[in-house]
Amino acid sequence: MRYLGILVLLLAACGCASQKDQPERELVGDPVQLTSGFERAGEAYFSPDQQWMIFQAVPKGEHNYQMYLARLRWNAGAVVGANPPIRISPANSRNTCGFFSPDGRSIIFASTVGKEIPDEPTGGYQRQGRNYKWSFPTGMEIYKCDQWRAAIAGADSLDHLNLADTSLTSNNVYDAECAFSPDSKWICFTRGAGADADIYVMKADGTRPVQITTAQGYDGGPFFSPDGKRLVYRSDRQGNDLLQIFTCDLVFDADGNITGSANERQLTDDGNVNWGPYWHPDGRHIIYATSKHGHTNYELYMMDDSGRNQTRVTYHDGADVLPVFSPDGKWLMWTSKRSADGSAQIFIGRFAMPEAK
C-alpha cells in the first residue's frame, strides 16, 4: 500500500495543512492516535459512558488478534489518548468483535478459546487478488463477561486475563460479529460455515436464536439502530467479491420478542466494497467504509438511512475503515493506516455532521 509522502508528514509535523485534507478537518477535528506498539489494531467500540474502549489487536511477535480494554484519557472535554490496554483474551486463540452492553454491565466478544484449530484454513471473505480478508474459524463462539469492571480491577497492561467467561453459543460453525441492542436485551451476530453466513439475533443470555437473513452468500457485521427496530449490515449478496450495505426492519411479537425481519432495503449498489456500516445516534445516518477511491485507499462516507446524500468524511492516503460513533455522537473512532509507521491503528476525532445537500 502507498502511504503519505515525506512532504505531507513534514507539513503535519509543523502544524501546516494540505489542501487535500481540508474537507476532512471540517468533519473530523484533530485526530488522535489511541493505539501503538501493536502489529495492527482495529475495530474499537465505546463504553456507554465513553470512558473505555474495547478493541482487537495483534501483539508484537504474534499472529492472531487478541481482545483488549483501555481507558480513554480525557482533558478539558477532549479525548487526548488512552491508558495502556489490558489484554482480556487468552493465548492460543483468535478473537474479534468486542462490544459493550448499553447498560454498562457486560461485554461480549468472539473467541476460539478452547476450540482453536492451529492448522485450520484461514480463508474467508476476500476481495479477489487482494490481501485484506477475514476468516471464518469453526471454533469461533460468542462469549459474555458480566461485571467486567470488577473483573479487571487492579489489572495492568502486563496481565493476560481471560474474560471469556460465559459461552453464549456452542457449535461447529462461525459465530461472531456481535453487538447488543440498545436495551441490552438482544445480541445480533453472524453465523455461518465457510463463506455462507447469515445474520441472527438471540437473547442476551444466548437463548431464542432467530435467523434474520436467508440469502445465499455472506451477510454480516450487523448493528441495531438506536431505537432497536432495525439492523444495518453488509452483504456479498451477488457473490461477486463485492460488499453492499443493507438495512431491514425487525419483527416483534406481542411479548416483545424478535421473530424475524421485513422490508429489507439495499442502500448501496455499485462496483465497490462497502462495509463496516454503523449508525449515527440520530438513527437517520449511517457511516461506512468504501473502496470507491481504490483498494489501497478505503475512505469513510456517510449517507442517510435511505442510501441518499452520500458525503465523503476522510481524505487521507491509506485505509480508513471500521468507523463508530460515541454514544453522544460527538466523536468518531475508526481504524486507519495514517500512523507514522503505516500500521493499522485506532484513531479518534471530534465529529461534525456534514451539512445536508
Secondary structure, 3 states (H helix, E strand, C coil): CCCCCHHHHHHHHCCCCCHHHHHHHHHEEEEEECCCCEEEEEEEEECCCCCEEEEEEEECCCCCCEEEEEEEEEECCEEEEECCCEECCCCCCCEEEEEECCCCCEEEEEECCCCCCCCCCCCEEECCCCCCEEECCCCCEEEEEECHHHHHCCCCCCCECCCCCEECCCCCCEEEEEEECCCCCEEEEEEEECCEEEEEEEECCCCCCEECCCCCCEEEEEEECCCCCEEEEEECCCCCCCEEEEEEEEEECCCCCEEEEEEEEECCCCCCEEEEEEECCCCCEEEEEECCCCCCCCEEEEEECCCCCCEECCCCCCCEEEEEECCCCCEEEEEECCCCCCCCEEEEEEECCCCCC
